[in-house]
């Protein structure tokens, strides 16, 4: 009976975009600590995309997120609703980081200018993390995952959450050119 209950919980661990988001934000990153924040919305979009494409993380719900090609590669509008909802119920918090921006790598400025691309210099970046309630919910979802799902989730977060921004974009663009076709960059 307990084994049936455990198997049922594993099958239903990820049922919505909110579940994916909470599990991702809870998963340990490069430092090995659960709840490592994700820096910027574009990075968050790419991590969720890579969970789908490489992590096969939510295959049971193939239409969970409708990724489309956009300015910086794969994007899905549903994420913004999930973020708003989880903030409203006190699970996710965003932190405005002064002088941080998603285009962190200064050496890229000259590279981008050669293509005629100029980004507005943002004065802040939004980092996404879990509140104490979010950590509890994320832990529950994370622990309900099968071992191989947990391993893929952690590997993707460790590898790509700490990767320099433009290296992450280059990786996604080169590996998934279909999703880079509307990009404002040609990396």
C-alpha positions as CSV (number, residue, x, y, z in Angstrom):
1,X,0.0,0.0,0.0
2,X,2.8,2.4,0.9
3,X,4.6,1.5,-2.4
4,X,1.5,2.3,-4.4
5,X,1.1,5.6,-2.7
6,X,4.8,6.4,-3.4
7,X,4.4,5.4,-7.1
8,X,1.3,7.5,-7.4
9,X,3.0,10.6,-5.9
10,X,6.0,10.1,-8.3
11,X,3.7,10.0,-11.3
12,X,1.9,13.2,-10.3
13,X,4.9,15.2,-9.0
14,X,4.8,17.6,-11.9
15,X,1.3,18.6,-13.0
16,X,1.6,22.3,-13.9
17,X,4.0,25.0,-14.9
18,X,3.9,26.2,-11.3
19,X,5.2,22.8,-10.2
20,X,8.1,22.9,-12.8
21,X,9.0,26.4,-11.7
22,X,9.0,25.5,-8.0
23,X,11.0,22.3,-8.5
24,X,13.6,24.2,-10.7
25,X,14.0,27.0,-8.1
26,X,14.3,24.5,-5.3
27,X,16.9,22.3,-7.0
28,X,20.5,22.8,-5.9
29,X,22.7,24.7,-8.2
30,X,26.4,24.9,-8.6
31,X,26.9,25.6,-4.9
32,X,24.9,22.5,-4.0
33,X,22.5,24.4,-1.8
34,X,18.7,24.0,-2.4
35,X,16.9,27.1,-3.4
36,X,19.7,28.8,-5.4
37,X,18.0,31.7,-7.2
38,X,18.0,32.2,-11.0
39,X,19.4,35.5,-12.3
40,X,17.0,37.2,-14.8
41,X,13.9,36.2,-16.7
42,X,15.7,35.3,-19.9
43,X,17.9,32.8,-18.0
44,X,14.8,31.4,-16.3
45,X,13.1,30.9,-19.7
46,X,16.2,29.1,-21.0
47,X,16.5,26.8,-18.0
48,X,12.8,25.8,-18.4
49,X,13.4,25.3,-22.1
50,X,16.4,23.1,-21.5
51,X,14.5,21.1,-18.9
52,X,12.0,20.3,-21.6
53,X,14.4,19.6,-24.4
54,X,17.4,18.0,-22.7
55,X,16.1,17.0,-19.3
56,X,12.9,15.4,-20.7
57,X,11.7,16.8,-17.4
58,X,8.0,17.1,-18.1
59,X,7.4,14.6,-20.9
60,X,4.2,13.5,-19.3
61,X,2.7,16.9,-20.1
62,X,4.2,17.7,-23.5
63,X,2.1,20.8,-24.1
64,X,2.9,22.3,-20.6
65,X,4.7,25.3,-22.0
66,X,4.3,26.4,-25.6
67,X,7.8,27.6,-26.4
68,X,8.1,29.9,-29.4
69,X,11.0,31.7,-31.1
70,X,11.3,35.3,-29.8
71,X,13.9,38.1,-29.3
72,X,16.3,36.0,-27.2
73,X,15.4,32.5,-28.4
74,X,12.8,30.2,-26.9
75,X,10.2,32.0,-24.8
76,X,6.8,31.2,-23.4
77,X,4.3,33.8,-22.1
78,X,2.7,31.4,-19.6
79,X,5.7,31.8,-17.4
80,X,4.8,35.4,-16.5
81,X,1.4,34.2,-15.3
82,X,3.0,31.5,-13.2
83,X,5.5,34.0,-11.7
84,X,2.7,36.4,-10.8
85,X,0.5,33.7,-9.3
86,X,3.3,32.2,-7.2
87,X,4.3,35.7,-6.0
88,X,0.7,36.5,-5.1
89,X,0.4,33.3,-3.0
90,X,3.8,33.9,-1.3
91,X,5.9,31.1,-2.9
92,X,8.3,33.0,-5.1
93,X,10.0,36.3,-4.5
94,X,11.8,38.5,-7.0
95,X,14.8,40.5,-5.9
96,X,15.9,43.7,-7.8
97,X,19.7,43.5,-8.0
98,X,21.2,47.0,-8.4
99,X,23.7,47.4,-11.2
100,X,23.1,43.8,-12.3
101,X,21.6,43.1,-15.6
102,X,21.0,40.1,-17.8
103,X,23.7,41.1,-20.2
104,X,26.4,40.8,-17.5
105,X,29.4,40.1,-19.6
106,X,31.1,43.4,-20.4
107,X,33.3,41.9,-23.0
108,X,30.2,41.3,-25.1
109,X,29.5,45.0,-25.6
110,X,32.1,45.4,-28.4
111,X,31.0,42.1,-30.0
112,X,27.4,43.2,-30.1
113,X,28.2,46.6,-31.4
114,X,29.8,45.0,-34.4
115,X,26.4,43.6,-35.3
116,X,24.7,47.0,-34.7
117,X,23.0,45.7,-31.6
118,X,22.7,48.1,-28.7
119,X,20.9,47.1,-25.5
120,X,19.5,49.6,-23.2
121,X,21.6,49.6,-20.1
122,X,19.4,48.3,-17.4
123,X,20.1,49.4,-13.9
124,X,18.7,46.3,-12.3
125,X,18.1,42.7,-12.8
126,X,15.4,40.5,-11.3
127,X,16.5,37.4,-9.6
128,X,13.9,34.7,-8.9
129,X,14.0,32.7,-5.7
130,X,11.7,30.9,-3.2
131,X,10.2,32.3,0.0
132,X,10.3,30.0,3.1
133,X,6.9,28.7,2.1
134,X,8.2,28.2,-1.5
135,X,11.2,26.3,-0.2
136,X,8.8,23.9,1.6
137,X,6.6,23.5,-1.5
138,X,9.6,23.1,-3.7
139,X,11.2,20.5,-1.5
140,X,8.0,18.5,-1.5
141,X,7.9,18.5,-5.3
142,X,11.6,17.9,-5.7
143,X,11.5,14.9,-3.3
144,X,8.4,13.4,-5.2
145,X,10.4,13.3,-8.4
146,X,12.0,10.0,-9.5
147,X,15.7,9.8,-9.0
148,X,16.5,10.2,-12.7
149,X,14.3,13.3,-13.0
150,X,16.0,14.8,-9.9
151,X,19.4,14.1,-11.4
152,X,18.5,15.7,-14.8
153,X,17.0,18.7,-13.1
154,X,20.1,19.3,-10.9
155,X,22.5,18.8,-13.8
156,X,20.7,21.4,-15.9
157,X,20.5,23.9,-13.1
158,X,24.2,23.4,-12.2
159,X,25.4,23.7,-15.7
160,X,23.3,26.5,-17.1
161,X,22.3,28.7,-14.1
162,X,25.9,29.7,-13.5
163,X,26.9,29.9,-17.2
164,X,27.6,33.4,-18.5
165,X,24.5,34.9,-20.2
166,X,25.8,35.1,-23.7
167,X,27.4,31.6,-23.5
168,X,24.0,30.3,-22.5
169,X,22.3,32.1,-25.4
170,X,25.0,30.8,-27.8
171,X,24.5,27.2,-26.6
172,X,20.7,27.4,-27.0
173,X,20.9,29.1,-30.4
174,X,23.4,26.7,-31.8
175,X,21.7,23.6,-30.5
176,X,18.1,24.7,-31.2
177,X,18.3,27.0,-34.3
178,X,14.6,26.8,-34.9
179,X,14.0,28.7,-31.6
180,X,16.6,31.4,-32.5
181,X,15.1,32.4,-35.9
182,X,13.4,35.5,-34.5
183,X,16.3,36.5,-32.2
184,X,17.6,40.0,-32.2
185,X,21.1,38.5,-32.0
186,X,23.1,36.2,-34.3
187,X,25.4,34.4,-32.0
